[in-house]
Amino acid sequence: MINNMDDTLGKKIQMLRIKRSHTQVELAHRIGETLDTINKIESEKIEPNRYVLEKIQKYFKVKL
């Protein structure tokens, strides 16, 4: 099975953010994280820890 880049956690979060017409700065502010954290998650440089992932899921009302 070929791994589709759109299936990565960072890309899923990015797509959810874009669907809401939010910038990374807006998302970071709304969930109480830094722009650097959001940028690194979306660019797959880091995986969100459980606490950050829970905040993202709660904000978007999804399970990732």
Z-matrix of the N, CA and C atoms (Angstrom, degrees):
N
C 1 1.453
C 2 1.530 1 109.19
N 3 1.307 2 116.63 1 132.15
C 4 1.459 3 121.73 2 179.90
C 5 1.522 4 108.63 3 -83.71
N 6 1.334 5 116.03 4 132.45
C 7 1.460 6 121.26 5 179.83
C 8 1.519 7 109.41 6 -79.85
N 9 1.302 8 117.69 7 110.99
C 10 1.456 9 123.79 8 177.97
C 11 1.522 10 108.83 9 -76.44
N 12 1.332 11 117.35 10 125.93
C 13 1.464 12 121.43 11 -177.51
C 14 1.530 13 112.00 12 -58.64
N 15 1.344 14 116.85 13 -28.86
C 16 1.458 15 119.77 14 179.30
C 17 1.515 16 112.28 15 -70.17
N 18 1.338 17 117.71 16 -10.58
C 19 1.454 18 121.62 17 -179.18
C 20 1.529 19 112.84 18 -89.39
N 21 1.328 20 117.80 19 -3.61
C 22 1.453 21 119.70 20 -179.35
C 23 1.522 22 109.76 21 -73.32
N 24 1.307 23 115.58 22 152.49
C 25 1.461 24 120.62 23 -178.52
C 26 1.530 25 111.46 24 -58.02
N 27 1.317 26 116.34 25 -44.90
C 28 1.462 27 119.78 26 -179.93
C 29 1.517 28 112.67 27 -60.08
N 30 1.326 29 116.46 28 -41.43
C 31 1.472 30 120.63 29 179.92
C 32 1.528 31 110.99 30 -70.26
N 33 1.325 32 117.46 31 -35.41
C 34 1.469 33 119.98 32 176.24
C 35 1.524 34 110.47 33 -62.49
N 36 1.329 35 115.84 34 -43.54
C 37 1.470 36 120.14 35 179.11
C 38 1.524 37 110.01 36 -64.58
N 39 1.320 38 116.30 37 -42.10
C 40 1.464 39 120.48 38 178.25
C 41 1.526 40 110.85 39 -60.86
N 42 1.330 41 117.75 40 -43.73
C 43 1.464 42 120.79 41 179.80
C 44 1.524 43 111.25 42 -64.24
N 45 1.330 44 117.24 43 -40.78
C 46 1.459 45 120.20 44 177.15
C 47 1.529 46 110.71 45 -61.99
N 48 1.317 47 116.23 46 -42.27
C 49 1.462 48 120.95 47 -179.76
C 50 1.533 49 110.92 48 -63.88
N 51 1.321 50 116.23 49 -44.83
C 52 1.464 51 120.64 50 -178.97
C 53 1.524 52 110.98 51 -65.63
N 54 1.341 53 117.26 52 -38.54
C 55 1.475 54 120.36 53 177.76
C 56 1.524 55 111.76 54 -59.22
N 57 1.317 56 116.36 55 -30.21
C 58 1.471 57 120.89 56 178.11
C 59 1.525 58 112.33 57 -90.06
N 60 1.321 59 116.00 58 3.09
C 61 1.473 60 122.40 59 -179.45
C 62 1.522 61 112.27 60 58.54
N 63 1.320 62 115.97 61 37.94
C 64 1.464 63 121.08 62 177.04
C 65 1.521 64 110.08 63 -100.50
N 66 1.317 65 116.01 64 147.06
C 67 1.455 66 120.62 65 168.73
C 68 1.520 67 107.52 66 -83.41
N 69 1.314 68 116.69 67 169.40
C 70 1.456 69 119.58 68 174.58
C 71 1.521 70 110.46 69 -61.80
N 72 1.326 71 117.03 70 -36.63
C 73 1.471 72 121.30 71 178.68
C 74 1.524 73 110.28 72 -61.66
N 75 1.329 74 117.19 73 -44.58
C 76 1.469 75 120.64 74 179.84
C 77 1.520 76 111.50 75 -63.15
N 78 1.326 77 117.27 76 -44.79
C 79 1.460 78 119.86 77 179.40
C 80 1.521 79 110.39 78 -62.24
N 81 1.328 80 116.10 79 -46.03
C 82 1.468 81 120.22 80 179.86
C 83 1.526 82 110.42 81 -56.63
N 84 1.314 83 116.54 82 -46.28
C 85 1.469 84 121.09 83 -179.28
C 86 1.531 85 111.16 84 -63.42
N 87 1.318 86 116.85 85 -43.74
C 88 1.466 87 120.99 86 -176.07
C 89 1.524 88 113.52 87 -67.08
N 90 1.340 89 116.93 88 -28.20
C 91 1.471 90 118.74 89 179.60
C 92 1.524 91 112.41 90 -106.89
N 93 1.330 92 117.40 91 3.08
C 94 1.459 93 120.45 92 175.89
C 95 1.524 94 114.43 93 75.41
N 96 1.324 95 116.83 94 33.57
C 97 1.463 96 121.63 95 177.71
C 98 1.523 97 108.97 96 -120.31
N 99 1.321 98 116.13 97 175.26
C 100 1.455 99 119.79 98 -179.65
C 101 1.529 100 110.56 99 -92.05
N 102 1.320 101 114.79 100 157.13
C 103 1.460 102 120.43 101 174.65
C 104 1.526 103 109.98 102 -58.25
N 105 1.309 104 116.98 103 -41.18
C 106 1.463 105 121.79 104 -179.89
C 107 1.528 106 111.02 105 -57.73
N 108 1.325 107 116.74 106 -42.44
C 109 1.471 108 120.75 107 179.18
C 110 1.521 109 110.66 108 -62.95
N 111 1.327 110 117.55 109 -48.53
C 112 1.466 111 121.19 110 -179.29
C 113 1.524 112 110.05 111 -61.90
N 114 1.318 113 116.74 112 -44.53
C 115 1.460 114 120.99 113 -179.91
C 116 1.527 115 111.15 114 -60.45
N 117 1.313 116 117.43 115 -45.03
C 118 1.468 117 120.99 116 -179.20
C 119 1.528 118 111.97 117 -67.10
N 120 1.331 119 117.50 118 -36.29
C 121 1.465 120 120.67 119 177.65
C 122 1.522 121 109.66 120 -66.00
N 123 1.322 122 116.96 121 -49.17
C 124 1.460 123 120.35 122 -177.34
C 125 1.523 124 112.45 123 -66.19
N 126 1.315 125 117.58 124 -30.49
C 127 1.462 126 120.37 125 -179.89
C 128 1.532 127 112.04 126 -91.40
N 129 1.342 128 115.96 127 7.74
C 130 1.466 129 122.83 128 176.00
C 131 1.528 130 113.56 129 65.21
N 132 1.325 131 117.48 130 23.52
C 133 1.463 132 120.26 131 176.25
C 134 1.521 133 110.93 132 -79.60
N 135 1.329 134 115.66 133 -28.34
C 136 1.465 135 121.52 134 175.52
C 137 1.514 136 109.30 135 -139.70
N 138 1.315 137 115.91 136 158.25
C 139 1.470 138 122.60 137 170.20
C 140 1.519 139 106.46 138 -96.48
N 141 1.330 140 117.83 139 140.68
C 142 1.460 141 117.89 140 176.90
C 143 1.522 142 110.52 141 -67.65
N 144 1.333 143 116.28 142 141.71
C 145 1.456 144 117.73 143 174.45
C 146 1.528 145 108.56 144 -72.41
N 147 1.312 146 116.20 145 171.64
C 148 1.470 147 120.61 146 -175.09
C 149 1.517 148 112.14 147 -57.84
N 150 1.317 149 116.57 148 -40.49
C 151 1.461 150 121.69 149 -178.19
C 152 1.535 151 111.06 150 -63.85
N 153 1.310 152 116.68 151 -46.85
C 154 1.469 153 121.04 152 179.70
C 155 1.524 154 109.72 153 -66.49
N 156 1.326 155 117.17 154 -43.77
C 157 1.464 156 120.80 155 179.41
C 158 1.523 157 110.97 156 -59.81
N 159 1.314 158 117.77 157 -41.01
C 160 1.470 159 120.86 158 178.05
C 161 1.531 160 111.25 159 -62.29
N 162 1.323 161 117.24 160 -39.97
C 163 1.467 162 120.45 161 178.55
C 164 1.528 163 111.01 162 -65.72
N 165 1.325 164 116.60 163 -40.02
C 166 1.470 165 120.50 164 178.99
C 167 1.525 166 109.71 165 -65.66
N 168 1.336 167 116.93 166 -45.41
C 169 1.468 168 120.96 167 179.47
C 170 1.525 169 111.11 168 -61.89
N 171 1.309 170 116.77 169 -42.41
C 172 1.462 171 120.45 170 179.98
C 173 1.532 172 110.50 171 -64.76
N 174 1.309 173 116.51 172 -43.31
C 175 1.462 174 119.99 173 -178.63
C 176 1.532 175 111.18 174 -63.18
N 177 1.335 176 117.14 175 -45.63
C 178 1.466 177 120.49 176 -177.98
C 179 1.526 178 112.68 177 -87.54
N 180 1.326 179 117.43 178 -5.84
C 181 1.475 180 122.79 179 -179.45
C 182 1.516 181 110.51 180 57.02
N 183 1.340 182 115.54 181 49.88
C 184 1.453 183 122.50 182 178.09
C 185 1.519 184 109.70 183 -137.99
N 186 1.317 185 115.58 184 165.84
C 187 1.461 186 122.89 185 172.93
C 188 1.526 187 107.17 186 -111.80
N 189 1.319 188 116.26 187 121.06
C 190 1.469 189 120.54 188 -179.00
C 191 1.507 190 110.99 189 -108.15
